[in-house]
Amino acid sequence: MIGPLTNPPFGRMPIPWLGYLFDFQHRHLPHFFTIDAITGRDRLFRRMLEKADAVVVNAADVRRDCGQYFPGLEERVLVLPFSAAPKAEWLEVDHEAARRKYGLGSRYFIVSNQFWLHKRHEVAIEAFARIAHEVADLELVMTGATDDPRSPTRLADIDALIDRLGIAGRVHILGLIPKLDQIAIMRSAVAVVQPTAFEGGPGGGSVFDAVALGVPSLVSSIPVNREIEEHVTRYFPLDDVVALAEAMRELIALPRSDVDPQVLISAGAARRRAMGQAIWQAAALAMDHARLTRRVRV
């Protein structure tokens, strides 16, 4: 058996194979896509669902979309469990050195997303501006690639908003930095802020890392993100600047307590074992389907 494959192979496969579908953003946020892009993604997804012996996805929300947009083709779609786990080197990074390297203070919220329009960086910036005057040493840090092909002025628009709100000296846009630097900075953050309007997996990559590191998180309350309620510190309604500002204010008032690294390692290992079991389940489903439909020997 091979897979998971992100593109279905052409022709008849002589062995069972697993497919993978990322998300249906083109259906939920069609204004960010051309007609040709939407048509192309739909064609790819249908072919995957029809041809793969089984398909894995990162969220129950994605599986529901498979059933909604391609009725009857979701039967062999399996949801992989949330498997956040820290790498050993993540727990050994020098976060004080990282803060010095990037000129950061000791108290900050962090947004670690690519600067795509649907990630809603503006919401985090405006919420931060509401509380910045209350805590003199509080900062906002943003990491991730700063371009969005759909919005050539994306970074300039963000900078203009920051200037207009009078918080230019308090917001650090670091852009795309080495992963270990990003992890080091995240480890000592007050919390990760995830204001996203859409994700293919619960919380996206930044909340995945936050959970692995035991860092608090403030997360937009969209359906896919609600799939990991046991791991999220606070939810706030999508695009609700006031609610996010209040959640940030509440979190600042709480004492910060680091999670024992061994607890993080143990919890991560348990989640990875669950992921491994789910992959085996998907592989078994794929082999059964190939055996029954194509008389493939497995």
Secondary structure as the mmCIF struct_conf table of DSSP 4:
data_model
#
loop_
_struct_conf.conf_type_id
_struct_conf.id
_struct_conf.beg_label_comp_id
_struct_conf.beg_label_asym_id
_struct_conf.beg_label_seq_id
_struct_conf.end_label_comp_id
_struct_conf.end_label_asym_id
_struct_conf.end_label_seq_id
STRN STRN1 ILE A 2 LEU A 5
BEND BEND1 THR A 6 ASN A 7
HELX_LH_PP_P HELX_LH_PP_P1 PRO A 8 PRO A 9
BEND BEND2 PHE A 10 GLY A 11
BEND BEND3 PRO A 14 ILE A 15
STRN STRN2 TRP A 17 TYR A 20
HELX_RH_AL_P HELX_RH_AL_P1 GLN A 25 HIS A 28
BEND BEND4 LEU A 29 LEU A 29
HELX_RH_3T_P HELX_RH_3T_P1 PRO A 30 PHE A 32
BEND BEND5 PHE A 33 PHE A 33
HELX_RH_AL_P HELX_RH_AL_P2 ILE A 35 LYS A 51
BEND BEND6 ASP A 53 ASP A 53
STRN STRN3 ALA A 54 VAL A 57
BEND BEND7 ASN A 58 ASN A 58
HELX_RH_AL_P HELX_RH_AL_P3 ALA A 60 TYR A 69
BEND BEND8 PHE A 70 PHE A 70
TURN_TY1_P TURN_TY1_P1 PRO A 71 GLY A 72
TURN_TY1_P TURN_TY1_P2 GLU A 75 ARG A 76
STRN STRN4 VAL A 77 VAL A 79
HELX_LH_PP_P HELX_LH_PP_P2 LEU A 80 PHE A 82
HELX_RH_3T_P HELX_RH_3T_P2 ALA A 88 GLU A 92
HELX_RH_AL_P HELX_RH_AL_P4 HIS A 95 TYR A 102
TURN_TY1_P TURN_TY1_P3 GLY A 103 GLY A 103
BEND BEND9 SER A 106 SER A 106
STRN STRN5 ARG A 107 SER A 112
BEND BEND10 ASN A 113 ASN A 113
HELX_RH_3T_P HELX_RH_3T_P3 LEU A 117 LYS A 119
HELX_RH_AL_P HELX_RH_AL_P5 HIS A 121 ALA A 132
TURN_TY1_P TURN_TY1_P4 HIS A 133 GLU A 134
BEND BEND11 VAL A 135 VAL A 135
TURN_TY1_P TURN_TY1_P5 ALA A 136 ASP A 137
STRN STRN6 LEU A 138 THR A 143
BEND BEND12 GLY A 144 GLY A 144
TURN_TY1_P TURN_TY1_P6 PRO A 149 ARG A 150
TURN_TY1_P TURN_TY1_P7 PRO A 152 THR A 153
HELX_RH_AL_P HELX_RH_AL_P6 ARG A 154 ARG A 164
TURN_TY1_P TURN_TY1_P8 LEU A 165 GLY A 166
HELX_RH_3T_P HELX_RH_3T_P4 ALA A 168 ARG A 170
STRN STRN7 VAL A 171 GLY A 175
BEND BEND13 LEU A 176 LEU A 176
HELX_RH_AL_P HELX_RH_AL_P7 LYS A 179 ARG A 187
TURN_TY1_P TURN_TY1_P9 SER A 188 SER A 188
BEND BEND14 ALA A 189 VAL A 190
STRN STRN8 ALA A 191 GLN A 194
BEND BEND15 ALA A 197 ALA A 197
BEND BEND16 GLY A 200 GLY A 201
TURN_TY1_P TURN_TY1_P10 PRO A 202 GLY A 203
HELX_RH_AL_P HELX_RH_AL_P8 GLY A 204 LEU A 213
TURN_TY1_P TURN_TY1_P11 GLY A 214 GLY A 214
STRN STRN9 SER A 217 SER A 220
TURN_TY1_P TURN_TY1_P12 PRO A 223 VAL A 224
HELX_RH_3T_P HELX_RH_3T_P5 ASN A 225 ILE A 228
TURN_TY1_P TURN_TY1_P13 GLU A 229 HIS A 231
BEND BEND17 THR A 233 THR A 233
STRN STRN10 ARG A 234 PHE A 236
TURN_TY1_P TURN_TY1_P14 LEU A 238 ASP A 239
HELX_RH_AL_P HELX_RH_AL_P9 VAL A 241 ALA A 253
BEND BEND18 LEU A 254 LEU A 254
HELX_LH_PP_P HELX_LH_PP_P3 PRO A 255 ARG A 256
HELX_LH_PP_P HELX_LH_PP_P4 ASP A 258 ASP A 260
HELX_RH_AL_P HELX_RH_AL_P10 PRO A 261 ARG A 294
#
